[in-house]
């Protein structure tokens, strides 16, 4: 039996006429990096305003949220803002780090002190390395020199060595690791604006 093209087109036109355009889900221009949402980039991150709206719409009386593919933890943060308990699950170790860091409160004064100490220690170690020739053991792994310039490897190594000194302060350590991970992305030879690994030209 042949398809009635005119009938099919008519049905499509009817569907389009009855289509509801809901601009309340359009968050163009909204600040999507507020609070801890801007800590680390991640592919296809959920817009926090969408998570907020879904929580308001579907969890009015509920107190617990499970996000089984939590990614970078957007839903977890928005749940915390709404005073709801949230659990996130993800197979990717990086997302676990990001989501944990974004959803773990740290005393701001403590964090400011730790950041100041870290920056001071990094500056001292870098001066000792550049001015006085203090040796540092550079990491070695496949293609490291393809993705990073030698000077960048040196600086990242000094930063990482100093982050390791606060390992016993678990929440601060995870915060620094998360920021370090984002820094590594930014200073690599990866072409910017893309999540797939393409090296930028010389």
Backbone as a chain_set.jsonl record, in Angstrom:
{"seq": "XXXXXXXXXXXXXXXXXXXXXXXXXXXXXXXXXXXXXXXXXXXXXXXXXXXXXXXXXXXXXXXXXXXXXXXXXXXXXXXXXXXXXXXXXXXXXXXXXXXXXXXXXXXXXXXXXXXXXXXXXXXXXXXXXXXXXXXXXXXXXXXXXXXXXXXXXXXXXXXXXXXXXXXXXXXXXXXXXXXXXXXXXXXXXXXXXXXXXXXXXX", "coords": {"N": [[0.842, -1.177, 0.0], [0.643, 2.165, -0.921], [2.166, 5.143, 0.431], [0.352, 7.891, 1.625], [1.312, 10.862, 0.775], [0.408, 13.517, 1.003], [-1.403, 13.28, 3.128], [0.315, 12.495, 5.168], [1.987, 14.741, 5.347], [0.093, 16.589, 6.153], [-0.53, 15.648, 8.708], [1.913, 16.072, 9.984], [2.041, 18.853, 9.876], [-0.1, 19.439, 11.558], [0.842, 18.448, 13.977], [3.007, 20.197, 14.384], [1.605, 22.609, 14.639], [0.287, 22.178, 17.003], [2.34, 21.995, 18.749], [3.922, 22.804, 21.756], [5.652, 25.575, 22.751], [7.867, 26.053, 25.229], [9.288, 28.427, 26.855], [10.282, 28.641, 29.365], [12.182, 26.81, 29.982], [14.412, 27.656, 28.814], [17.538, 28.625, 29.333], [19.314, 30.443, 28.401], [22.02, 32.616, 28.592], [22.065, 32.498, 31.326], [23.778, 32.283, 34.497], [25.784, 29.655, 34.735], [27.798, 28.747, 36.28], [27.803, 29.247, 38.984], [28.363, 29.226, 42.593], [29.802, 26.154, 43.404], [29.796, 25.094, 40.886], [31.486, 25.874, 38.86], [33.975, 24.768, 39.255], [35.271, 22.726, 37.771], [35.595, 21.789, 34.383], [33.559, 19.669, 32.304], [32.499, 17.153, 29.986], [29.338, 17.678, 28.412], [27.921, 18.784, 30.631], [25.281, 19.041, 33.004], [22.978, 21.717, 33.006], [22.801, 23.765, 35.805], [20.454, 25.133, 36.486], [18.472, 23.629, 35.282], [18.563, 21.263, 36.756], [17.816, 22.319, 39.234], [15.182, 23.149, 38.664], [13.926, 20.727, 38.036], [14.137, 19.39, 40.493], [12.547, 21.057, 42.088], [10.116, 20.657, 40.803], [9.516, 17.883, 40.82], [10.167, 16.846, 43.314], [8.923, 17.817, 45.598], [7.885, 16.992, 48.112], [9.726, 15.129, 48.782], [12.838, 13.963, 50.273], [15.213, 12.776, 49.675], [17.578, 12.23, 47.101], [18.619, 10.28, 44.349], [21.178, 10.115, 42.096], [22.021, 8.251, 39.564], [23.905, 8.371, 37.507], [25.936, 10.441, 37.982], [27.882, 12.158, 36.993], [29.558, 15.241, 36.927], [28.392, 16.122, 39.255], [26.295, 18.018, 39.404], [23.52, 17.799, 40.046], [23.733, 16.917, 42.675], [24.82, 19.11, 44.039], [22.788, 21.017, 43.654], [20.739, 19.749, 45.01], [21.692, 19.862, 47.625], [21.557, 22.612, 48.071], [18.845, 22.856, 48.274], [18.418, 21.711, 50.677], [18.272, 18.906, 50.72], [18.994, 15.43, 50.969], [21.448, 13.802, 49.044], [22.569, 11.279, 46.796], [25.166, 10.186, 44.734], [26.268, 8.323, 41.888], [28.875, 7.109, 39.878], [30.919, 5.744, 37.284], [33.319, 6.78, 36.528], [36.446, 7.738, 37.74], [37.387, 10.397, 37.806], [35.057, 11.959, 37.694], [33.988, 11.251, 40.121], [35.792, 12.427, 41.887], [35.446, 15.18, 41.192], [32.662, 15.578, 41.668], [32.51, 14.934, 44.397], [34.163, 16.905, 45.514], [32.797, 19.25, 44.752], [30.475, 19.014, 46.227], [31.157, 18.965, 48.888], [31.26, 20.703, 51.77], [33.605, 23.181, 52.857], [35.241, 24.948, 55.385], [35.47, 28.34, 54.728], [37.481, 30.103, 55.702], [39.478, 28.348, 56.578], [40.105, 27.189, 54.107], [41.057, 29.425, 52.68], [43.395, 29.976, 54.144], [44.83, 27.604, 53.681], [45.14, 27.717, 50.906], [46.71, 30.022, 50.653], [49.034, 29.17, 51.998], [49.771, 27.041, 50.33], [50.312, 28.361, 47.87], [52.463, 29.976, 48.663], [54.377, 28.011, 49.292], [54.676, 26.77, 46.812], [55.757, 28.869, 45.311], [58.222, 29.265, 46.64], [59.466, 26.767, 46.174], [59.605, 26.825, 43.403], [61.302, 28.993, 42.969], [63.625, 27.958, 44.185], [64.121, 25.924, 42.398], [64.458, 27.244, 39.866], [66.278, 29.378, 40.361], [68.288, 28.371, 42.047], [68.827, 25.874, 41.198], [67.738, 23.522, 42.273], [67.01, 20.109, 42.245], [64.276, 18.383, 40.712], [62.131, 15.576, 40.505], [60.879, 14.68, 37.519], [57.74, 13.638, 36.154], [57.21, 10.627, 34.252], [55.566, 9.429, 31.547], [53.718, 7.812, 28.894], [53.737, 9.764, 26.01], [53.868, 12.236, 27.312], [55.475, 14.447, 26.683], [54.45, 15.149, 24.309], [51.966, 16.198, 24.871], [52.502, 18.198, 26.716], [54.522, 21.084, 27.265], [58.016, 21.302, 28.147], [58.635, 23.207, 30.167], [56.144, 23.562, 31.28], [55.6, 21.043, 32.31], [57.504, 20.989, 34.352], [56.594, 23.043, 36.067], [54.015, 22.101, 36.729], [54.728, 19.784, 38.072], [55.99, 20.764, 40.379], [53.812, 22.064, 41.556], [52.074, 19.858, 41.976], [53.642, 18.296, 43.731], [53.572, 19.86, 46.026], [50.849, 19.899, 46.597], [50.527, 17.278, 47.386], [51.531, 17.356, 49.94], [49.498, 18.051, 51.645], [47.904, 15.894, 51.981], [46.806, 14.52, 54.152], [44.79, 16.134, 55.02], [41.93, 15.602, 54.08], [39.577, 16.724, 52.674], [40.48, 19.253, 51.848], [42.657, 18.45, 50.34], [41.391, 17.01, 48.245], [39.985, 19.112, 47.096], [42.131, 20.705, 46.139], [43.251, 18.861, 44.323], [41.19, 18.668, 42.434], [41.076, 21.284, 41.371], [43.652, 21.358, 40.409], [43.511, 19.383, 38.422], [41.8, 20.624, 36.552], [43.455, 22.756, 35.908], [45.615, 21.432, 34.692], [44.355, 20.571, 32.35], [43.909, 23.063, 31.134], [46.478, 24.068, 30.609], [47.67, 22.306, 28.909], [48.755, 20.942, 25.706], [46.472, 20.515, 24.35], [43.927, 21.145, 21.96], [42.003, 23.981, 22.459], [38.575, 24.338, 23.522], [37.593, 21.898, 22.81], [36.704, 18.587, 23.78], [37.58, 16.144, 22.975], [40.748, 14.626, 22.451], [42.843, 16.497, 20.755], [45.843, 17.636, 19.5], [47.096, 20.929, 19.677], [48.408, 23.028, 17.041], [51.936, 23.6, 16.329]], "CA": [[0.0, 0.0, 0.0], [1.458, 3.376, -1.027], [2.014, 6.134, 1.503], [-0.322, 9.119, 1.212], [2.231, 11.931, 1.13], [-0.353, 14.693, 1.429], [-1.955, 12.985, 4.45], [1.431, 12.504, 6.121], [2.39, 16.137, 5.53], [-0.967, 17.243, 6.92], [-0.376, 15.254, 10.112], [3.106, 16.749, 10.504], [1.66, 20.258, 10.078], [-0.97, 19.484, 12.731], [1.716, 18.261, 15.138], [3.763, 21.434, 14.565], [0.69, 23.65, 15.113], [-0.069, 21.873, 18.393], [3.56, 21.921, 19.546], [3.976, 23.851, 22.771], [6.976, 26.141, 22.967], [7.943, 26.442, 26.633], [10.539, 29.172, 26.989], [10.742, 28.641, 30.759], [13.324, 25.895, 30.057], [15.504, 28.277, 28.069], [18.391, 29.304, 30.305], [20.339, 31.167, 27.65], [22.513, 33.789, 29.303], [22.074, 32.281, 32.779], [25.07, 31.951, 35.099], [25.799, 28.21, 34.994], [29.027, 28.443, 37.03], [27.729, 29.799, 40.333], [28.793, 28.369, 43.701], [30.918, 25.256, 43.058], [29.579, 24.521, 39.552], [32.561, 26.254, 37.944], [35.259, 24.214, 39.682], [35.932, 21.857, 36.785], [34.839, 21.519, 33.157], [33.277, 18.256, 32.041], [31.637, 17.073, 28.789], [27.872, 17.6, 28.524], [27.488, 19.068, 32.009], [23.892, 19.487, 33.142], [22.807, 23.105, 33.429], [22.278, 23.689, 37.172], [19.079, 25.641, 36.549], [17.59, 22.515, 34.916], [18.508, 20.393, 37.941], [17.016, 23.028, 40.244], [13.772, 23.14, 38.253], [13.426, 19.353, 38.16], [13.988, 19.109, 41.929], [11.358, 21.795, 42.541], [8.903, 20.138, 40.162], [9.205, 16.473, 41.093], [10.584, 16.381, 44.638], [8.421, 18.796, 46.57], [7.783, 16.4, 49.451], [10.811, 14.178, 48.993], [14.018, 14.473, 50.964], [16.416, 12.076, 49.228], [17.729, 12.131, 45.647], [19.669, 9.398, 43.839], [21.584, 10.386, 40.716], [22.833, 7.061, 39.277], [24.982, 8.717, 36.569], [25.988, 11.814, 38.501], [28.825, 13.021, 36.28], [30.324, 16.188, 37.736], [27.719, 16.383, 40.518], [25.407, 19.18, 39.36], [22.293, 17.496, 40.789], [24.078, 16.812, 44.093], [24.975, 20.469, 44.571], [21.466, 21.657, 43.684], [19.98, 19.103, 46.087], [22.191, 20.41, 48.891], [21.011, 23.968, 48.193], [17.441, 22.692, 48.674], [18.423, 20.97, 51.952], [17.883, 17.51, 50.5], [20.099, 14.48, 50.954], [21.638, 13.311, 47.667], [23.591, 10.265, 46.559], [25.561, 10.117, 43.331], [27.056, 7.154, 41.488], [29.452, 7.203, 38.54], [32.023, 4.796, 37.116], [34.534, 7.523, 36.191], [37.11, 8.24, 38.955], [37.489, 11.859, 37.768], [33.765, 12.535, 38.085], [33.84, 11.028, 41.571], [36.568, 13.48, 42.534], [34.806, 16.48, 40.954], [31.365, 15.616, 42.353], [32.771, 14.955, 45.839], [34.699, 18.226, 45.857], [31.751, 20.269, 44.582], [29.384, 18.836, 47.193], [31.706, 18.864, 50.236], [31.525, 22.035, 52.332], [34.864, 23.417, 53.567], [35.263, 26.251, 56.03], [36.159, 29.281, 53.824], [38.71, 30.637, 56.315], [40.46, 27.262, 56.505], [40.51, 27.046, 52.706], [41.887, 30.594, 52.345], [44.711, 29.765, 54.766], [45.505, 26.507, 52.985], [45.51, 28.212, 49.573], [47.839, 30.948, 50.839], [50.211, 28.352, 52.32], [50.135, 26.29, 49.13], [50.919, 29.273, 46.903], [53.779, 30.357, 49.193], [55.283, 26.863, 49.154], [54.94, 26.587, 45.376], [56.661, 29.952, 44.89], [59.557, 28.973, 47.197], [60.038, 25.618, 45.465], [59.916, 27.223, 42.027], [62.52, 29.811, 43.063], [64.741, 27.04, 44.444], [64.359, 25.164, 41.173], [64.94, 28.098, 38.776], [67.426, 30.219, 40.732], [69.35, 27.665, 42.752], [69.08, 24.587, 40.538], [67.284, 22.367, 43.043], [66.512, 19.065, 41.347], [62.951, 17.787, 40.946], [61.917, 14.374, 39.679], [59.765, 14.91, 36.603], [56.998, 12.411, 35.842], [57.434, 10.048, 32.919], [54.548, 8.508, 31.051], [53.599, 7.83, 27.441], [53.296, 10.974, 25.298], [53.807, 13.435, 28.162], [56.108, 15.586, 26.003], [53.572, 15.5, 23.189], [50.834, 16.979, 25.375], [52.928, 19.291, 27.584], [55.855, 21.656, 27.085], [58.907, 20.948, 29.264], [58.487, 24.19, 31.251], [54.844, 23.31, 31.899], [55.776, 19.816, 33.111], [58.257, 21.364, 35.549], [55.726, 23.822, 36.961], [52.955, 21.221, 37.228], [55.339, 18.86, 39.026], [56.177, 21.509, 41.631], [52.472, 22.251, 42.135], [51.57, 18.572, 42.458], [54.429, 17.899, 44.905], [53.106, 20.626, 47.19], [49.489, 19.423, 46.919], [50.667, 15.997, 48.094], [51.894, 17.621, 51.342], [48.289, 18.227, 52.473], [47.091, 14.701, 51.729], [46.09, 14.091, 55.362], [43.595, 16.981, 55.14], [41.259, 14.962, 52.933], [38.706, 17.6, 51.884], [41.334, 20.275, 51.228], [43.45, 17.729, 49.332], [40.529, 16.742, 47.083], [39.733, 20.413, 46.471], [43.327, 21.073, 45.377], [43.382, 17.925, 43.194], [40.178, 19.031, 41.437], [41.528, 22.509, 40.715], [44.86, 20.977, 39.668], [43.062, 18.663, 37.228], [41.32, 21.619, 35.595], [44.636, 23.511, 35.485], [46.339, 20.566, 33.749], [43.625, 20.667, 31.073], [44.056, 24.396, 30.549], [47.855, 24.365, 30.195], [48.176, 21.257, 28.016], [48.772, 21.27, 24.275], [45.178, 20.145, 23.778], [43.224, 22.242, 21.308], [40.97, 24.497, 23.349], [37.204, 24.302, 23.025], [37.219, 20.531, 22.434], [36.971, 17.617, 24.829], [38.374, 15.076, 22.385], [42.151, 15.01, 22.53], [43.546, 16.891, 19.558], [46.932, 18.524, 19.871], [47.138, 22.184, 18.916], [49.567, 23.1, 16.145], [53.108, 24.236, 16.913]], "C": [[0.889, 1.243, 0.0], [1.153, 4.346, 0.087], [1.361, 7.392, 0.94], [0.506, 10.303, 1.706], [1.49, 13.148, 1.661], [-0.908, 14.515, 2.84], [-0.864, 13.065, 5.512], [1.878, 13.935, 6.399], [1.373, 16.899, 6.375], [-0.85, 16.928, 8.399], [0.818, 15.946, 10.75], [2.802, 18.214, 10.784], [0.812, 20.413, 11.327], [-0.148, 19.363, 14.015], [2.467, 19.551, 15.427], [2.876, 22.557, 15.113], [0.365, 23.449, 16.591], [1.146, 21.817, 19.331], [3.604, 23.105, 20.517], [5.423, 24.31, 22.922], [7.01, 26.656, 24.402], [9.289, 27.118, 26.872], [11.067, 29.178, 28.428], [11.909, 27.67, 30.966], [14.523, 26.437, 29.287], [16.346, 29.102, 29.047], [19.549, 30.028, 29.625], [20.727, 32.429, 28.419], [22.569, 33.627, 30.813], [23.491, 31.952, 33.256], [25.054, 30.474, 35.477], [27.015, 27.784, 35.828], [29.0, 28.984, 38.455], [28.075, 28.74, 41.382], [29.952, 27.465, 43.264], [30.806, 24.696, 41.64], [30.72, 24.839, 38.571], [33.921, 25.68, 38.285], [36.003, 23.482, 38.574], [35.028, 21.673, 35.574], [34.626, 20.015, 33.006], [32.334, 18.178, 30.845], [30.158, 16.957, 29.141], [27.385, 17.795, 29.947], [26.035, 19.526, 32.017], [23.882, 20.951, 33.578], [22.187, 23.092, 34.824], [20.842, 24.166, 37.307], [18.062, 24.557, 36.168], [17.436, 21.571, 36.111], [17.638, 21.021, 39.025], [15.526, 22.935, 39.922], [13.159, 21.746, 38.399], [13.218, 18.968, 39.625], [12.736, 19.798, 42.465], [10.068, 21.16, 42.034], [8.518, 18.748, 40.666], [9.552, 16.006, 42.506], [10.122, 17.334, 45.727], [8.383, 18.217, 47.979], [8.94, 15.479, 49.778], [12.018, 14.805, 49.646], [15.312, 13.862, 50.455], [16.413, 11.955, 47.71], [18.847, 11.143, 45.346], [19.934, 9.779, 42.391], [22.527, 9.269, 40.299], [23.945, 7.282, 38.258], [25.327, 10.183, 36.827], [26.97, 12.728, 37.786], [29.561, 13.943, 37.231], [29.566, 16.675, 38.971], [26.784, 17.581, 40.554], [24.149, 18.959, 40.198], [22.571, 17.455, 42.289], [24.174, 18.19, 44.738], [23.612, 21.144, 44.698], [20.584, 21.044, 44.773], [20.393, 19.661, 47.443], [21.634, 21.809, 49.138], [19.569, 23.91, 48.695], [17.296, 21.91, 49.988], [17.9, 19.549, 51.812], [19.137, 16.642, 50.489], [20.22, 13.919, 49.542], [22.777, 12.304, 47.615], [23.892, 10.227, 45.069], [26.433, 8.91, 43.07], [27.606, 7.428, 40.095], [30.666, 6.291, 38.467], [33.357, 5.503, 36.912], [35.183, 8.096, 37.457], [37.227, 9.77, 38.976], [36.17, 12.496, 38.183], [33.523, 12.349, 39.582], [34.582, 12.118, 42.34], [35.877, 14.833, 42.405], [33.516, 16.593, 41.767], [31.541, 15.685, 43.868], [33.24, 16.339, 46.278], [33.616, 19.293, 45.795], [30.678, 20.186, 45.662], [29.868, 18.677, 48.637], [32.01, 20.258, 50.78], [32.88, 22.08, 53.052], [34.786, 24.815, 54.169], [36.074, 27.231, 55.163], [37.462, 29.831, 54.393], [39.82, 29.6, 56.269], [40.997, 27.145, 55.087], [41.399, 28.207, 52.269], [43.299, 30.433, 52.904], [45.51, 28.697, 54.027], [45.96, 26.939, 51.584], [46.728, 29.125, 49.668], [49.125, 30.169, 51.12], [50.701, 27.6, 51.09], [50.86, 27.185, 48.124], [52.309, 29.726, 47.349], [54.798, 29.246, 48.99], [55.645, 26.615, 47.698], [55.948, 27.623, 44.895], [58.084, 29.701, 45.385], [60.225, 27.843, 46.426], [60.417, 25.992, 44.029], [61.172, 28.099, 41.994], [63.744, 28.93, 43.285], [65.117, 26.257, 43.19], [65.015, 26.043, 40.094], [66.228, 28.846, 39.141], [68.608, 29.423, 41.274], [69.577, 26.248, 42.225], [68.687, 23.364, 41.344], [66.624, 21.364, 42.107], [65.08, 18.662, 41.723], [62.801, 16.595, 40.013], [60.68, 14.591, 38.822], [59.051, 13.6, 36.302], [57.329, 11.919, 34.434], [56.273, 9.12, 32.603], [54.366, 8.751, 29.559], [53.042, 9.158, 26.941], [53.251, 12.244, 26.145], [54.39, 14.655, 27.447], [55.335, 16.002, 24.754], [52.476, 16.455, 23.661], [51.245, 18.172, 26.222], [54.329, 19.771, 27.212], [56.688, 21.339, 28.327], [58.732, 21.913, 30.44], [57.172, 23.988, 31.998], [54.921, 22.068, 32.79], [56.484, 20.144, 34.424], [57.349, 22.083, 36.557], [54.619, 22.951, 37.558], [53.492, 20.249, 38.274], [55.522, 19.531, 40.388], [54.825, 21.721, 42.328], [51.971, 20.942, 42.745], [52.322, 18.104, 43.706], [53.943, 18.602, 46.16], [51.676, 20.252, 47.575], [49.565, 18.134, 47.731], [50.989, 16.198, 49.572], [50.667, 17.77, 52.243], [47.343, 17.022, 52.361], [46.276, 14.277, 52.948], [44.854, 14.947, 55.625], [42.693, 16.663, 53.946], [40.437, 15.923, 52.064], [39.482, 18.698, 51.159], [42.14, 19.645, 50.093], [42.624, 17.471, 48.064], [40.177, 18.034, 46.349], [40.919, 20.801, 45.591], [43.511, 20.163, 44.158], [42.407, 18.281, 42.066], [40.612, 20.26, 40.655], [42.778, 22.226, 39.885], [44.499, 20.267, 38.368], [42.577, 19.629, 36.147], [42.483, 22.451, 35.049], [45.428, 22.726, 34.445], [45.684, 20.613, 32.374], [43.931, 21.984, 30.364], [45.452, 24.646, 29.981], [48.456, 23.294, 29.285], [48.204, 21.763, 26.57], [47.483, 20.868, 23.571], [44.538, 21.366, 23.12], [42.089, 22.699, 22.192], [39.607, 24.42, 22.689], [36.743, 22.92, 22.615], [37.556, 19.587, 23.58], [37.705, 16.389, 24.284], [39.82, 15.566, 22.305], [42.754, 15.24, 21.141], [44.619, 17.885, 19.96], [46.87, 19.795, 19.028], [48.409, 22.227, 18.084], [50.725, 23.807, 16.852], [52.946, 25.753, 16.911]], "O": [[1.79, 1.361, 0.831], [0.045, 4.381, 0.622], [1.774, 7.897, -0.104], [0.428, 10.7, 2.868], [1.901, 13.743, 2.657], [-0.897, 15.444, 3.648], [-1.064, 13.613, 6.596], [2.121, 14.302, 7.549], [1.733, 17.739, 7.199], [-1.04, 17.8, 9.248], [0.759, 16.36, 11.908], [3.242, 18.763, 11.794], [0.965, 21.38, 12.073], [-0.393, 20.061, 14.999], [2.562, 19.966, 16.582], [3.315, 23.357, 15.939], [0.191, 24.413, 17.338], [1.006, 21.62, 20.538], [3.354, 24.249, 20.138], [6.31, 23.501, 23.193], [6.276, 27.58, 24.755], [10.304, 26.449, 27.066], [12.17, 29.662, 28.682], [12.558, 27.702, 32.012], [15.53, 25.748, 29.13], [15.909, 30.149, 29.526], [20.621, 30.198, 30.205], [19.868, 33.205, 28.84], [23.062, 34.511, 31.513], [24.298, 31.408, 32.503], [24.386, 30.085, 36.435], [27.23, 26.593, 36.052], [30.051, 29.161, 39.071], [28.08, 27.541, 41.107], [30.977, 27.964, 42.801], [31.647, 23.894, 41.235], [30.889, 24.145, 37.568], [34.921, 26.057, 37.675], [37.222, 23.603, 38.453], [33.83, 21.428, 35.721], [35.404, 19.204, 33.508], [31.462, 19.032, 30.692], [29.781, 16.226, 30.057], [26.527, 17.049, 30.419], [25.608, 20.295, 31.156], [24.682, 21.365, 34.417], [21.143, 22.468, 35.016], [20.094, 23.663, 38.146], [16.935, 24.557, 36.663], [16.331, 21.137, 36.437], [16.825, 20.343, 39.655], [14.709, 22.674, 40.805], [12.015, 21.604, 38.831], [12.24, 18.301, 39.961], [11.958, 19.196, 43.205], [9.058, 21.128, 42.738], [7.344, 18.47, 40.909], [9.253, 14.865, 42.858], [10.862, 17.618, 46.669], [8.8, 18.874, 48.933], [9.117, 15.089, 50.932], [12.21, 16.019, 49.589], [16.395, 14.362, 50.761], [15.395, 11.624, 47.103], [19.892, 11.157, 45.998], [19.025, 9.768, 41.561], [23.712, 9.311, 40.633], [24.848, 6.452, 38.156], [25.048, 11.053, 36.002], [26.906, 13.947, 37.948], [30.126, 13.492, 38.227], [30.054, 17.562, 39.672], [26.505, 18.11, 41.63], [23.756, 19.833, 40.971], [21.748, 17.902, 43.087], [23.674, 18.409, 45.842], [23.312, 21.766, 45.718], [19.776, 21.742, 45.386], [19.55, 19.903, 48.306], [21.282, 22.156, 50.266], [19.122, 24.784, 49.437], [16.196, 21.503, 50.361], [17.178, 19.052, 52.676], [20.203, 17.074, 50.051], [19.212, 13.597, 48.913], [23.799, 12.449, 48.287], [22.98, 10.236, 44.243], [27.237, 8.515, 43.915], [26.886, 7.925, 39.228], [31.361, 6.087, 39.463], [34.413, 4.899, 37.1], [34.543, 8.861, 38.178], [37.172, 10.376, 40.046], [36.162, 13.468, 38.939], [32.918, 13.204, 40.228], [34.068, 12.663, 43.317], [35.734, 15.555, 43.392], [33.303, 17.582, 42.469], [30.811, 16.407, 44.548], [32.775, 16.875, 47.284], [33.525, 20.143, 46.68], [30.04, 21.19, 45.976], [29.09, 18.299, 49.513], [32.927, 20.921, 50.297], [33.252, 21.145, 53.761], [34.316, 25.752, 53.523], [37.247, 26.975, 54.891], [38.436, 30.008, 53.661], [40.967, 29.923, 55.96], [42.204, 27.017, 54.885], [42.387, 27.999, 51.566], [44.28, 30.719, 52.219], [46.705, 28.857, 53.779], [47.044, 26.563, 51.138], [47.66, 29.02, 48.871], [50.175, 30.469, 50.553], [51.904, 27.529, 50.837], [51.903, 26.806, 47.591], [53.221, 29.849, 46.532], [55.93, 29.491, 48.573], [56.79, 26.288, 47.385], [56.881, 27.297, 44.161], [59.044, 29.901, 44.641], [61.398, 27.935, 46.066], [61.43, 25.526, 43.507], [62.005, 27.962, 41.099], [64.779, 29.129, 42.65], [66.29, 25.968, 42.954], [66.005, 25.641, 39.482], [67.152, 28.935, 38.332], [69.767, 29.742, 41.009], [70.417, 25.513, 42.744], [69.233, 22.282, 41.132], [65.786, 21.726, 41.282], [64.727, 18.61, 42.901], [63.284, 16.607, 38.881], [59.566, 14.676, 39.338], [59.696, 12.556, 36.204], [57.679, 12.701, 33.55], [56.033, 8.144, 33.313], [54.806, 9.77, 29.028], [51.996, 9.614, 27.402], [52.649, 13.234, 25.729], [53.871, 15.763, 27.581], [55.551, 17.087, 24.214], [52.104, 17.392, 22.955], [50.438, 19.077, 26.437], [55.207, 18.972, 26.886], [56.149, 21.134, 29.415], [58.684, 21.478, 31.591], [57.096, 24.217, 33.205], [54.372, 22.05, 33.891], [56.108, 19.637, 35.48], [57.346, 21.761, 37.745], [54.32, 23.05, 38.747], [52.805, 19.927, 39.243], [55.241, 18.93, 41.425], [54.719, 21.574, 43.546], [51.503, 20.916, 43.884], [51.712, 17.575, 44.635], [53.907, 18.007, 47.237], [51.327, 20.286, 48.755], [48.772, 17.92, 48.648], [50.744, 15.301, 50.379], [50.774, 17.634, 53.462], [46.144, 17.131, 52.616], [45.18, 13.735, 52.804], [43.965, 14.535, 56.371], [42.7, 17.37, 52.938], [40.59, 15.929, 50.842], [39.185, 19.032, 50.012], [42.287, 20.234, 49.022], [43.101, 17.688, 46.95], [40.082, 18.048, 45.121], [40.739, 21.181, 44.434], [43.885, 20.634, 43.084], [42.758, 18.204, 40.889], [40.53, 20.284, 39.427], [42.949, 22.777, 38.798], [45.111, 20.519, 37.33], [42.904, 19.471, 34.971], [42.496, 22.808, 33.871], [45.861, 23.284, 33.437], [46.371, 20.686, 31.355], [44.179, 22.016, 29.159], [45.598, 25.355, 28.986], [49.632, 23.373, 28.931], [47.738, 22.861, 26.267], [47.409, 20.88, 22.342], [44.597, 22.475, 23.651], [41.285, 21.878, 22.633], [39.492, 24.435, 21.464], [35.625, 22.764, 22.122], [38.564, 19.762, 24.266], [38.372, 15.678, 25.035], [40.08, 16.755, 22.118], [43.125, 14.293, 20.447], [44.35, 18.855, 20.669], [46.625, 19.744, 17.822], [49.38, 21.536, 18.392], [50.528, 24.517, 17.838], [53.837, 26.47, 17.367]]}, "num_chains": 1, "name": "protein.A"}
